[in-house]
């Protein structure tokens, strides 16, 4: 989880990723930053996130993003 927080902070250091639950909905992460995030996750964790999983509810919080990573790891 800390690796994910570091990635998020590198992309946009302005948010509190430990508590924020509206990263997409509130515009903290833009569409460009979301693409960058997905790329960084794939490089760091060695997983491929399917396009169907790249939806706001899966990326509104660090916890939700981490669940996606774990789910994709289990499926691969």
C-alpha positions in Angstrom: 0.0 0.0 0.0 2.8 2.4 0.7 4.2 2.0 -2.8 0.8 3.0 -4.1 0.7 6.0 -1.8 4.1 7.0 -3.1 3.0 6.7 -6.7 -0.1 8.9 -6.0 2.0 11.5 -4.2 4.4 11.7 -7.1 1.5 12.3 -9.5 -0.3 14.8 -7.3 1.2 15.7 -3.9 -1.8 17.9 -2.9 -4.2 15.2 -1.5 -4.3 13.2 1.6 -4.4 9.7 0.0 -4.8 8.0 3.4 -8.3 9.5 3.9 -9.6 10.9 0.6 -12.5 8.9 -0.9 -13.3 11.1 -3.9 -10.1 11.3 -5.9 -11.9 11.1 -9.2 -15.2 12.5 -8.3 -13.7 15.7 -6.8 -11.2 16.1 -9.6 -8.1 15.5 -7.5 -7.0 13.1 -10.2 -7.5 14.2 -13.8 -8.0 11.8 -16.7 -4.4 12.4 -17.7 -3.2 11.6 -14.2 -5.4 8.5 -14.1 -3.7 7.2 -17.2 -0.3 8.0 -15.7 -1.4 6.2 -12.5 -2.5 3.1 -14.3 0.8 3.0 -16.2 2.8 3.4 -13.0 0.8 0.7 -11.2 1.3 -1.7 -14.1 5.1 -1.0 -14.1 5.5 -1.1 -10.3 3.2 -4.0 -9.5 3.7 -6.0 -12.7 -0.1 -6.2 -13.3 -2.3 -5.3 -16.3 -5.5 -3.5 -15.2 -8.2 -4.3 -17.7 -9.9 -1.2 -19.2 -13.3 -2.4 -17.8 -11.9 -1.9 -14.3 -10.8 1.7 -14.9 -14.0 3.3 -13.5 -14.4 6.0 -10.9 -15.5 3.7 -8.1 -12.3 1.7 -8.4 -10.1 4.8 -8.3 -11.8 7.2 -5.9 -9.5 6.2 -3.0 -6.1 4.6 -2.4 -7.9 1.7 -0.7 -10.1 1.0 -3.7 -7.1 1.2 -6.0 -5.2 -1.2 -3.8 -8.2 -3.6 -3.9 -8.1 -3.5 -7.7 -4.3 -4.2 -7.7 -4.8 -7.2 -5.4 -7.8 -8.5 -7.4 -5.8 -8.3 -10.7 -2.8 -10.0 -9.1 -5.1 -12.9 -8.0 -6.6 -13.2 -11.5 -3.2 -13.2 -13.3 
